[in-house]
């Protein structure tokens, strides 16, 4: 997303390699909201963690994930989602190659910029 454009063009936006078989690209953001695509290789782990200042919704765009939220486990597939309010422990493991989440954060994750 160009700084002066309201449009996100997927083909024009490179992935940022985070290591461990995980990549992300920012789809768009305002000070109060951010959407981020996160793609995982099969077996890649989104290490369990909490956010002190951010609510998160993770929508499964493709593939499948074993998800844990606040001690509850569930396998989520394309079209499913989980909600992790701030201070709630959550993490994922990708079950298929190219599994992709659309993470949404409120407020924006300034550490991603």
N, CA, C and O atoms as a printed pandas DataFrame, in Angstrom:
     atom_number atom_name residue_name chain_id  residue_number  x_coord  y_coord  z_coord
0              1         N          UNK        A               1    0.858   -1.173    0.000
1              2        CA          UNK        A               1    0.000    0.000    0.000
2              3         C          UNK        A               1    0.900    1.232    0.000
3              4         O          UNK        A               1    1.665    1.456    0.938
4              5         N          UNK        A               2    0.800    2.005   -1.039
5              6        CA          UNK        A               2    1.583    3.232   -1.124
6              7         C          UNK        A               2    1.088    4.208   -0.059
7              8         O          UNK        A               2   -0.110    4.266    0.218
8              9         N          UNK        A               3    2.017    4.986    0.549
9             10        CA          UNK        A               3    1.623    5.890    1.643
10            11         C          UNK        A               3    0.514    6.871    1.273
11            12         O          UNK        A               3   -0.268    7.260    2.140
12            13         N          UNK        A               4    0.428    7.277    0.015
13            14        CA          UNK        A               4   -0.566    8.270   -0.375
14            15         C          UNK        A               4   -1.763    7.657   -1.100
15            16         O          UNK        A               4   -2.582    8.386   -1.658
16            17         N          UNK        A               5   -1.876    6.320   -1.099
17            18        CA          UNK        A               5   -2.956    5.652   -1.817
18            19         C          UNK        A               5   -3.901    4.940   -0.854
19            20         O          UNK        A               5   -3.453    4.373    0.142
20            21         N          UNK        A               6   -5.203    4.964   -1.138
21            22        CA          UNK        A               6   -6.149    4.225   -0.303
22            23         C          UNK        A               6   -6.293    2.761   -0.735
23            24         O          UNK        A               6   -7.101    2.029   -0.164
24            25         N          UNK        A               7   -5.507    2.320   -1.750
25            26        CA          UNK        A               7   -5.671    0.992   -2.322
26            27         C          UNK        A               7   -4.512    0.068   -1.979
27            28         O          UNK        A               7   -3.355    0.485   -1.927
28            29         N          UNK        A               8   -4.851   -1.204   -1.745
29            30        CA          UNK        A               8   -3.864   -2.267   -1.564
30            31         C          UNK        A               8   -3.907   -3.130   -2.820
31            32         O          UNK        A               8   -4.951   -3.691   -3.155
32            33         N          UNK        A               9   -2.780   -3.238   -3.513
33            34        CA          UNK        A               9   -2.671   -4.093   -4.700
34            35         C          UNK        A               9   -1.764   -5.258   -4.320
35            36         O          UNK        A               9   -0.552   -5.096   -4.180
36            37         N          UNK        A              10   -2.365   -6.431   -4.156
37            38        CA          UNK        A              10   -1.645   -7.609   -3.668
38            39         C          UNK        A              10   -0.375   -7.879   -4.484
39            40         O          UNK        A              10    0.686   -8.124   -3.910
40            41         N          UNK        A              11   -0.477   -7.835   -5.816
41            42        CA          UNK        A              11    0.662   -8.154   -6.683
42            43         C          UNK        A              11    1.809   -7.153   -6.543
43            44         O          UNK        A              11    2.958   -7.487   -6.835
44            45         N          UNK        A              12    1.515   -5.947   -6.105
45            46        CA          UNK        A              12    2.540   -4.904   -5.971
46            47         C          UNK        A              12    3.150   -4.833   -4.579
47            48         O          UNK        A              12    4.043   -4.021   -4.336
48            49         N          UNK        A              13    2.678   -5.674   -3.663
49            50        CA          UNK        A              13    3.110   -5.602   -2.269
50            51         C          UNK        A              13    3.941   -6.830   -1.913
51            52         O          UNK        A              13    3.424   -7.947   -1.937
52            53         N          UNK        A              14    5.210   -6.647   -1.587
53            54        CA          UNK        A              14    6.056   -7.799   -1.271
54            55         C          UNK        A              14    5.753   -8.369    0.117
55            56         O          UNK        A              14    5.276   -7.662    1.005
56            57         N          UNK        A              15    6.040   -9.657    0.282
57            58        CA          UNK        A              15    5.960  -10.299    1.585
58            59         C          UNK        A              15    7.198   -9.935    2.393
59            60         O          UNK        A              15    8.279   -9.780    1.825
60            61         N          UNK        A              16    7.058   -9.798    3.696
61            62        CA          UNK        A              16    8.179   -9.641    4.616
62            63         C          UNK        A              16    8.412  -10.988    5.276
63            64         O          UNK        A              16    7.521  -11.518    5.940
64            65         N          UNK        A              17    9.614  -11.550    5.096
65            66        CA          UNK        A              17    9.951  -12.858    5.674
66            67         C          UNK        A              17   10.249  -12.679    7.151
67            68         O          UNK        A              17   11.158  -11.936    7.522
68            69         N          UNK        A              18    9.475  -13.370    8.005
69            70        CA          UNK        A              18    9.655  -13.282    9.452
70            71         C          UNK        A              18   10.504  -14.421    9.993
71            72         O          UNK        A              18   10.811  -14.450   11.184
72            73         N          UNK        A              19   10.893  -15.373    9.121
73            74        CA          UNK        A              19   11.638  -16.545    9.555
74            75         C          UNK        A              19   10.699  -17.624   10.064
75            76         O          UNK        A              19    9.526  -17.365   10.333
76            77         N          UNK        A              20   11.219  -18.825   10.192
77            78        CA          UNK        A              20   10.422  -19.927   10.716
78            79         C          UNK        A              20    9.272  -20.332    9.829
79            80         O          UNK        A              20    8.313  -20.938   10.306
80            81         N          UNK        A              21    9.343  -20.007    8.520
81            82        CA          UNK        A              21    8.283  -20.382    7.596
82            83         C          UNK        A              21    7.072  -19.477    7.638
83            84         O          UNK        A              21    5.973  -19.892    7.269
84            85         N          UNK        A              22    7.262  -18.226    8.090
85            86        CA          UNK        A              22    6.145  -17.277    8.204
86            87         C          UNK        A              22    6.498  -15.993    7.463
87            88         O          UNK        A              22    7.617  -15.489    7.561
88            89         N          UNK        A              23    5.510  -15.467    6.709
89            90        CA          UNK        A              23    5.647  -14.218    5.964
90            91         C          UNK        A              23    4.422  -13.353    6.228
91            92         O          UNK        A              23    3.343  -13.871    6.517
92            93         N          UNK        A              24    4.586  -12.032    6.127
93            94        CA          UNK        A              24    3.425  -11.153    6.283
94            95         C          UNK        A              24    3.505   -9.992    5.311
95            96         O          UNK        A              24    4.577   -9.612    4.840
96            97         N          UNK        A              25    2.326   -9.438    5.025
97            98        CA          UNK        A              25    2.236   -8.177    4.279
98            99         C          UNK        A              25    1.063   -7.391    4.819
99           100         O          UNK        A              25   -0.016   -7.932    5.060
100          101         N          UNK        A              26    1.295   -6.105    5.005
101          102        CA          UNK        A              26    0.267   -5.217    5.537
102          103         C          UNK        A              26   -0.700   -4.872    4.408
103          104         O          UNK        A              26   -0.291   -4.423    3.338
104          105         N          UNK        A              27   -1.983   -5.091    4.664
105          106        CA          UNK        A              27   -3.025   -4.823    3.683
106          107         C          UNK        A              27   -3.458   -3.356    3.756
107          108         O          UNK        A              27   -3.691   -2.720    2.729
108          109         N          UNK        A              28   -3.562   -2.830    4.972
109          110        CA          UNK        A              28   -3.952   -1.444    5.154
110          111         C          UNK        A              28   -4.051   -1.125    6.626
111          112         O          UNK        A              28   -4.108   -2.022    7.467
112          113         N          UNK        A              29   -4.071    0.178    6.937
113          114        CA          UNK        A              29   -4.169    0.575    8.341
114          115         C          UNK        A              29   -4.607    2.021    8.488
115          116         O          UNK        A              29   -4.410    2.861    7.610
116          117         N          UNK        A              30   -5.208    2.265    9.635
117          118        CA          UNK        A              30   -5.495    3.598   10.149
118          119         C          UNK        A              30   -4.924    3.589   11.568
119          120         O          UNK        A              30   -4.456    2.543   12.017
120          121         N          UNK        A              31   -4.943    4.690   12.275
121          122        CA          UNK        A              31   -4.440    4.634   13.650
122          123         C          UNK        A              31   -5.201    3.639   14.538
123          124         O          UNK        A              31   -4.634    3.119   15.498
124          125         N          UNK        A              32   -6.469    3.369   14.231
125          126        CA          UNK        A              32   -7.287    2.509   15.083
126          127         C          UNK        A              32   -7.482    1.087   14.574
127          128         O          UNK        A              32   -8.055    0.264   15.287
128          129         N          UNK        A              33   -7.019    0.766   13.350
129          130        CA          UNK        A              33   -7.276   -0.549   12.763
130          131         C          UNK        A              33   -6.161   -0.927   11.806
131          132         O          UNK        A              33   -5.637   -0.074   11.089
132          133         N          UNK        A              34   -5.792   -2.216   11.791
133          134        CA          UNK        A              34   -4.786   -2.714   10.860
134          135         C          UNK        A              34   -5.181   -4.105   10.393
135          136         O          UNK        A              34   -5.618   -4.932   11.193
136          137         N          UNK        A              35   -5.024   -4.368    9.076
137          138        CA          UNK        A              35   -5.226   -5.691    8.496
138          139         C          UNK        A              35   -3.909   -6.171    7.911
139          140         O          UNK        A              35   -3.222   -5.435    7.202
140          141         N          UNK        A              36   -3.563   -7.432    8.222
141          142        CA          UNK        A              36   -2.272   -7.996    7.828
142          143         C          UNK        A              36   -2.476   -9.427    7.350
143          144         O          UNK        A              36   -3.072  -10.236    8.062
144          145         N          UNK        A              37   -1.988   -9.751    6.151
145          146        CA          UNK        A              37   -1.958  -11.133    5.691
146          147         C          UNK        A              37   -0.729  -11.810    6.281
147          148         O          UNK        A              37    0.367  -11.250    6.261
148          149         N          UNK        A              38   -0.916  -13.019    6.807
149          150        CA          UNK        A              38    0.197  -13.790    7.365
150          151         C          UNK        A              38    0.120  -15.180    6.757
151          152         O          UNK        A              38   -0.872  -15.889    6.922
152          153         N          UNK        A              39    1.184  -15.565    6.047
153          154        CA          UNK        A              39    1.228  -16.858    5.361
154          155         C          UNK        A              39    2.236  -17.773    6.048
155          156         O          UNK        A              39    3.329  -17.345    6.419
156          157         N          UNK        A              40    1.855  -19.036    6.212
157          158        CA          UNK        A              40    2.648  -20.015    6.951
158          159         C          UNK        A              40    2.968  -21.223    6.077
159          160         O          UNK        A              40    2.115  -21.687    5.321
160          161         N          UNK        A              41    4.189  -21.732    6.176
161          162        CA          UNK        A              41    4.506  -23.038    5.629
162          163         C          UNK        A              41    3.861  -24.085    6.530
163          164         O          UNK        A              41    3.566  -23.805    7.692
164          165         N          UNK        A              42    3.642  -25.284    6.006
165          166        CA          UNK        A              42    3.078  -26.359    6.817
166          167         C          UNK        A              42    3.983  -26.616    8.022
167          168         O          UNK        A              42    5.198  -26.749    7.876
168          169         N          UNK        A              43    3.391  -26.685    9.201
169          170        CA          UNK        A              43    4.135  -26.928   10.430
170          171         C          UNK        A              43    4.685  -25.679   11.095
171          172         O          UNK        A              43    5.172  -25.747   12.223
172          173         N          UNK        A              44    4.615  -24.533   10.415
173          174        CA          UNK        A              44    5.104  -23.290   11.017
174          175         C          UNK        A              44    4.239  -22.919   12.219
175          176         O          UNK        A              44    3.025  -23.125   12.222
176          177         N          UNK        A              45    4.891  -22.369   13.234
177          178        CA          UNK        A              45    4.232  -22.085   14.508
178          179         C          UNK        A              45    4.152  -20.588   14.749
179          180         O          UNK        A              45    5.166  -19.890   14.755
180          181         N          UNK        A              46    2.940  -20.109   14.948
181          182        CA          UNK        A              46    2.725  -18.762   15.485
182          183         C          UNK        A              46    2.766  -18.918   16.995
183          184         O          UNK        A              46    1.764  -19.266   17.619
184          185         N          UNK        A              47    3.929  -18.659   17.578
185          186        CA          UNK        A              47    4.188  -18.927   18.986
186          187         C          UNK        A              47    3.113  -18.314   19.881
187          188         O          UNK        A              47    2.763  -17.145   19.721
188          189         N          UNK        A              48    2.589  -19.098   20.819
189          190        CA          UNK        A              48    1.576  -18.558   21.736
190          191         C          UNK        A              48    2.078  -17.303   22.463
191          192         O          UNK        A              48    3.221  -17.246   22.915
192          193         N          UNK        A              49    1.200  -16.308   22.563
193          194        CA          UNK        A              49    1.565  -15.011   23.132
194          195         C          UNK        A              49    0.301  -14.256   23.535
195          196         O          UNK        A              49   -0.814  -14.722   23.302
196          197         N          UNK        A              50    0.488  -13.092   24.140
197          198        CA          UNK        A              50   -0.601  -12.170   24.449
198          199         C          UNK        A              50   -0.231  -10.793   23.927
199          200         O          UNK        A              50    0.947  -10.479   23.752
200          201         N          UNK        A              51   -1.240   -9.977   23.680
201          202        CA          UNK        A              51   -1.036   -8.574   23.314
202          203         C          UNK        A              51   -1.491   -7.721   24.485
203          204         O          UNK        A              51   -2.608   -7.875   24.980
204          205         N          UNK        A              52   -0.624   -6.825   24.925
205          206        CA          UNK        A              52   -0.982   -5.920   26.016
206          207         C          UNK        A              52   -1.962   -4.839   25.574
207          208         O          UNK        A              52   -2.807   -4.406   26.357
208          209         N          UNK        A              53   -1.849   -4.399   24.310
209          210        CA          UNK        A              53   -2.605   -3.216   23.893
210          211         C          UNK        A              53   -3.475   -3.444   22.658
211          212         O          UNK        A              53   -4.084   -2.495   22.164
212          213         N          UNK        A              54   -3.553   -4.676   22.146
213          214        CA          UNK        A              54   -4.255   -4.900   20.883
214          215         C          UNK        A              54   -5.277   -6.022   20.980
215          216         O          UNK        A              54   -4.978   -7.103   21.488
216          217         N          UNK        A              55   -6.490   -5.760   20.488
217          218        CA          UNK        A              55   -7.461   -6.812   20.224
218          219         C          UNK        A              55   -7.132   -7.363   18.839
219          220         O          UNK        A              55   -6.663   -6.630   17.968
220          221         N          UNK        A              56   -7.383   -8.673   18.637
221          222        CA          UNK        A              56   -7.066   -9.308   17.357
222          223         C          UNK        A              56   -8.203  -10.224   16.934
223          224         O          UNK        A              56   -8.775  -10.953   17.745
224          225         N          UNK        A              57   -8.518  -10.170   15.638
225          226        CA          UNK        A              57   -9.359  -11.172   14.991
226          227         C          UNK        A              57   -8.510  -11.763   13.881
227          228         O          UNK        A              57   -7.930  -11.029   13.082
228          229         N          UNK        A              58   -8.430  -13.113   13.826
229          230        CA          UNK        A              58   -7.678  -13.804   12.786
230          231         C          UNK        A              58   -8.653  -14.632   11.958
231          232         O          UNK        A              58   -9.297  -15.545   12.473
232          233         N          UNK        A              59   -8.754  -14.307   10.679
233          234        CA          UNK        A              59   -9.644  -14.971    9.732
234          235         C          UNK        A              59   -8.816  -15.875    8.838
235          236         O          UNK        A              59   -7.816  -15.430    8.274
236          237         N          UNK        A              60   -9.211  -17.141    8.695
237          238        CA          UNK        A              60   -8.467  -18.087    7.864
238          239         C          UNK        A              60   -8.865  -17.878    6.404
239          240         O          UNK        A              60   -9.990  -18.174    6.003
240          241         N          UNK        A              61   -7.920  -17.364    5.622
241          242        CA          UNK        A              61   -8.138  -17.124    4.200
242          243         C          UNK        A              61   -8.007  -18.430    3.424
243          244         O          UNK        A              61   -8.807  -18.717    2.534
244          245         N          UNK        A              62   -6.982  -19.224    3.773
245          246        CA          UNK        A              62   -6.756  -20.491    3.079
246          247         C          UNK        A              62   -6.017  -21.445    4.009
247          248         O          UNK        A              62   -5.378  -21.025    4.973
248          249         N          UNK        A              63   -6.116  -22.736    3.700
249          250        CA          UNK        A              63   -5.420  -23.743    4.487
250          251         C          UNK        A              63   -6.157  -24.075    5.768
251          252         O          UNK        A              63   -7.380  -23.965    5.860
252          253         N          UNK        A              64   -5.363  -24.493    6.769
253          254        CA          UNK        A              64   -5.936  -24.906    8.052
254          255         C          UNK        A              64   -4.925  -24.657    9.159
255          256         O          UNK        A              64   -3.715  -24.700    8.936
256          257         N          UNK        A              65   -5.441  -24.394   10.358
257          258        CA          UNK        A              65   -4.619  -24.119   11.523
258          259         C          UNK        A              65   -5.162  -24.844   12.742
259          260         O          UNK        A              65   -6.375  -24.942   12.928
260          261         N          UNK        A              66   -4.260  -25.350   13.570
261          262        CA          UNK        A              66   -4.648  -25.725   14.920
262          263         C          UNK        A              66   -4.450  -24.472   15.751
263          264         O          UNK        A              66   -3.339  -23.951   15.841
264          265         N          UNK        A              67   -5.512  -23.992   16.351
265          266        CA          UNK        A              67   -5.479  -22.734   17.089
266          267         C          UNK        A              67   -5.723  -22.993   18.567
267          268         O          UNK        A              67   -6.478  -23.887   18.950
268          269         N          UNK        A              68   -5.064  -22.188   19.378
269          270        CA          UNK        A              68   -5.334  -22.205   20.811
270          271         C          UNK        A              68   -5.619  -20.772   21.243
271          272         O          UNK        A              68   -4.832  -19.862   20.982
272          273         N          UNK        A              69   -6.755  -20.588   21.907
273          274        CA          UNK        A              69   -7.140  -19.278   22.425
274          275         C          UNK        A              69   -7.617  -19.472   23.856
275          276         O          UNK        A              69   -8.603  -20.165   24.108
276          277         N          UNK        A              70   -6.909  -18.856   24.783
277          278        CA          UNK        A              70   -7.289  -18.890   26.197
278          279         C          UNK        A              70   -7.481  -20.325   26.701
279          280         O          UNK        A              70   -8.416  -20.619   27.447
280          281         N          UNK        A              71   -6.562  -21.220   26.270
281          282        CA          UNK        A              71   -6.595  -22.606   26.727
282          283         C          UNK        A              71   -7.519  -23.519   25.948
283          284         O          UNK        A              71   -7.527  -24.726   26.191
284          285         N          UNK        A              72   -8.301  -22.984   25.019
285          286        CA          UNK        A              72   -9.192  -23.804   24.194
286          287         C          UNK        A              72   -8.544  -24.050   22.833
287          288         O          UNK        A              72   -7.975  -23.138   22.234
288          289         N          UNK        A              73   -8.636  -25.292   22.351
289          290        CA          UNK        A              73   -8.055  -25.649   21.056
290          291         C          UNK        A              73   -9.150  -25.960   20.043
291          292         O          UNK        A              73  -10.200  -26.508   20.380
292          293         N          UNK        A              74   -8.870  -25.589   18.771
293          294        CA          UNK        A              74   -9.820  -25.847   17.698
294          295         C          UNK        A              74   -9.057  -25.846   16.377
295          296         O          UNK        A              74   -8.138  -25.047   16.197
296          297         N          UNK        A              75   -9.430  -26.736   15.447
297          298        CA          UNK        A              75   -8.890  -26.683   14.091
298          299         C          UNK        A              75   -9.804  -25.776   13.273
299          300         O          UNK        A              75  -11.011  -25.998   13.184
300          301         N          UNK        A              76   -9.199  -24.750   12.680
301          302        CA          UNK        A              76   -9.934  -23.794   11.852
302          303         C          UNK        A              76   -9.488  -23.935   10.404
303          304         O          UNK        A              76   -8.308  -24.142   10.119
304          305         N          UNK        A              77  -10.453  -23.817    9.495
305          306        CA          UNK        A              77  -10.207  -23.923    8.059
306          307         C          UNK        A              77  -10.714  -22.662    7.362
307          308         O          UNK        A              77  -11.300  -21.784    7.995
308          309         N          UNK        A              78  -10.486  -22.584    6.072
309          310        CA          UNK        A              78  -10.879  -21.426    5.282
310          311         C          UNK        A              78  -12.304  -20.990    5.618
311          312         O          UNK        A              78  -13.236  -21.794    5.590
312          313         N          UNK        A              79  -12.456  -19.701    5.936
313          314        CA          UNK        A              79  -13.755  -19.137    6.298
314          315         C          UNK        A              79  -14.004  -19.059    7.784
315          316         O          UNK        A              79  -14.947  -18.397    8.218
316          317         N          UNK        A              80  -13.161  -19.736    8.592
317          318        CA          UNK        A              80  -13.288  -19.700   10.050
318          319         C          UNK        A              80  -12.423  -18.572   10.617
319          320         O          UNK        A              80  -11.599  -17.998    9.905
320          321         N          UNK        A              81  -12.614  -18.260   11.890
321          322        CA          UNK        A              81  -11.847  -17.187   12.526
322          323         C          UNK        A              81  -11.775  -17.417   14.027
323          324         O          UNK        A              81  -12.538  -18.200   14.592
324          325         N          UNK        A              82  -10.839  -16.715   14.659
325          326        CA          UNK        A              82  -10.833  -16.656   16.123
326          327         C          UNK        A              82  -10.667  -15.215   16.570
327          328         O          UNK        A              82  -10.139  -14.374   15.843
328          329         N          UNK        A              83  -11.133  -14.951   17.789
329          330        CA          UNK        A              83  -11.025  -13.632   18.399
330          331         C          UNK        A              83  -10.135  -13.753   19.623
331          332         O          UNK        A              83  -10.352  -14.616   20.474
332          333         N          UNK        A              84   -9.135  -12.889   19.712
333          334        CA          UNK        A              84   -8.228  -12.861   20.859
334          335         C          UNK        A              84   -8.168  -11.423   21.388
335          336         O          UNK        A              84   -7.347  -10.628   20.931
336          337         N          UNK        A              85   -9.025  -11.094   22.337
337          338        CA          UNK        A              85   -8.937   -9.761   22.931
338          339         C          UNK        A              85   -7.585   -9.564   23.625
339          340         O          UNK        A              85   -6.885  -10.531   23.926
340          341         N          UNK        A              86   -7.236   -8.319   23.869
341          342        CA          UNK        A              86   -5.963   -8.038   24.549
342          343         C          UNK        A              86   -5.879   -8.849   25.840
343          344         O          UNK        A              86   -6.881   -9.069   26.520
344          345         N          UNK        A              87   -4.668   -9.287   26.163
345          346        CA          UNK        A              87   -4.317  -10.054   27.355
346          347         C          UNK        A              87   -4.797  -11.514   27.322
347          348         O          UNK        A              87   -4.677  -12.222   28.322
348          349         N          UNK        A              88   -5.338  -11.971   26.181
349          350        CA          UNK        A              88   -5.752  -13.366   26.043
350          351         C          UNK        A              88   -4.665  -14.133   25.277
351          352         O          UNK        A              88   -4.263  -13.735   24.184
352          353         N          UNK        A              89   -4.206  -15.225   25.861
353          354        CA          UNK        A              89   -3.152  -16.082   25.300
354          355         C          UNK        A              89   -3.676  -16.761   24.032
355          356         O          UNK        A              89   -4.773  -17.319   24.043
356          357         N          UNK        A              90   -2.890  -16.720   22.920
357          358        CA          UNK        A              90   -3.298  -17.339   21.671
358          359         C          UNK        A              90   -2.095  -17.692   20.808
359          360         O          UNK        A              90   -1.038  -17.071   20.912
360          361         N          UNK        A              91   -2.269  -18.701   19.951
361          362        CA          UNK        A              91   -1.222  -19.125   19.034
362          363         C          UNK        A              91   -1.792  -20.093   18.013
363          364         O          UNK        A              91   -2.915  -20.576   18.160
364          365         N          UNK        A              92   -1.000  -20.379   16.961
365          366        CA          UNK        A              92   -1.451  -21.266   15.892
366          367         C          UNK        A              92   -0.314  -22.159   15.407
367          368         O          UNK        A              92    0.864  -21.854   15.596
368          369         N          UNK        A              93   -0.698  -23.274   14.773
369          370        CA          UNK        A              93    0.215  -24.132   14.021
370          371         C          UNK        A              93   -0.450  -24.382   12.675
371          372         O          UNK        A              93   -1.607  -24.798   12.616
372          373         N          UNK        A              94    0.292  -24.125   11.582
373          374        CA          UNK        A              94   -0.259  -24.335   10.237
374          375         C          UNK        A              94   -0.272  -25.826    9.918
375          376         O          UNK        A              94    0.736  -26.511   10.093
376          377         N          UNK        A              95   -1.403  -26.322    9.455
377          378        CA          UNK        A              95   -1.570  -27.740    9.154
378          379         C          UNK        A              95   -1.388  -28.069    7.675
379          380         O          UNK        A              95   -1.248  -29.237    7.314
380          381         N          UNK        A              96   -1.391  -27.050    6.820
381          382        CA          UNK        A              96   -1.257  -27.251    5.378
382          383         C          UNK        A              96   -0.282  -26.222    4.808
383          384         O          UNK        A              96   -0.117  -25.143    5.377
384          385         N          UNK        A              97    0.376  -26.556    3.668
385          386        CA          UNK        A              97    1.258  -25.575    3.032
386          387         C          UNK        A              97    0.480  -24.334    2.602
387          388         O          UNK        A              97   -0.659  -24.436    2.147
388          389         N          UNK        A              98    1.097  -23.164    2.747
389          390        CA          UNK        A              98    0.479  -21.921    2.286
390          391         C          UNK        A              98   -0.737  -21.478    3.076
391          392         O          UNK        A              98   -1.519  -20.661    2.591
392          393         N          UNK        A              99   -0.912  -21.994    4.274
393          394        CA          UNK        A              99   -2.037  -21.559    5.100
394          395         C          UNK        A              99   -1.891  -20.069    5.397
395          396         O          UNK        A              99   -0.807  -19.599    5.741
396          397         N          UNK        A             100   -2.992  -19.331    5.260
397          398        CA          UNK        A             100   -2.924  -17.871    5.353
398          399         C          UNK        A             100   -4.021  -17.322    6.260
399          400         O          UNK        A             100   -5.185  -17.710    6.164
400          401         N          UNK        A             101   -3.619  -16.414    7.138
401          402        CA          UNK        A             101   -4.536  -15.688    8.015
402          403         C          UNK        A             101   -4.630  -14.239    7.564
403          404         O          UNK        A             101   -3.662  -13.672    7.055
404          405         N          UNK        A             102   -5.789  -13.650    7.751
405          406        CA          UNK        A             102   -5.937  -12.201    7.680
406          407         C          UNK        A             102   -6.111  -11.748    9.123
407          408         O          UNK        A             102   -7.188  -11.890    9.702
408          409         N          UNK        A             103   -5.035  -11.197    9.702
409          410        CA          UNK        A             103   -5.071  -10.697   11.072
410          411         C          UNK        A             103   -5.544   -9.251   11.054
411          412         O          UNK        A             103   -5.114   -8.446   10.228
412          413         N          UNK        A             104   -6.440   -8.945   11.984
413          414        CA          UNK        A             104   -6.923   -7.575   12.139
414          415         C          UNK        A             104   -6.674   -7.150   13.575
415          416         O          UNK        A             104   -7.021   -7.864   14.516
416          417         N          UNK        A             105   -6.073   -5.987   13.731
417          418        CA          UNK        A             105   -5.690   -5.485   15.043
418          419         C          UNK        A             105   -6.328   -4.131   15.302
419          420         O          UNK        A             105   -6.450   -3.296   14.407
420          421         N          UNK        A             106   -6.730   -3.938   16.550
421          422        CA          UNK        A             106   -7.198   -2.633   16.995
422          423         C          UNK        A             106   -6.567   -2.354   18.354
423          424         O          UNK        A             106   -6.716   -3.155   19.277
424          425         N          UNK        A             107   -5.870   -1.237   18.491
425          426        CA          UNK        A             107   -5.479   -0.299   17.446
426          427         C          UNK        A             107   -4.384   -0.891   16.547
427          428         O          UNK        A             107   -3.986   -2.044   16.710
428          429         N          UNK        A             108   -3.911   -0.086   15.606
429          430        CA          UNK        A             108   -2.860   -0.474   14.662
430          431         C          UNK        A             108   -1.615   -0.950   15.410
431          432         O          UNK        A             108   -1.302   -0.453   16.492
432          433         N          UNK        A             109   -0.906   -1.923   14.818
433          434        CA          UNK        A             109    0.384   -2.399   15.351
434          435         C          UNK        A             109    1.497   -1.521   14.796
435          436         O          UNK        A             109    2.021   -1.801   13.718
436          437         N          UNK        A             110    1.863   -0.470   15.508
437          438        CA          UNK        A             110    2.914    0.427   15.036
438          439         C          UNK        A             110    4.250   -0.290   14.897
439          440         O          UNK        A             110    5.093    0.134   14.106
440          441         N          UNK        A             111    4.464   -1.373   15.653
441          442        CA          UNK        A             111    5.717   -2.125   15.544
442          443         C          UNK        A             111    5.831   -2.843   14.199
443          444         O          UNK        A             111    6.921   -3.291   13.845
444          445         N          UNK        A             112    4.750   -2.963   13.448
445          446        CA          UNK        A             112    4.798   -3.589   12.114
446          447         C          UNK        A             112    5.182   -2.603   11.025
447          448         O          UNK        A             112    5.547   -3.011    9.923
448          449         N          UNK        A             113    5.104   -1.312   11.317
449          450        CA          UNK        A             113    5.358   -0.288   10.287
450          451         C          UNK        A             113    6.836    0.014   10.137
451          452         O          UNK        A             113    7.215    0.849    9.316
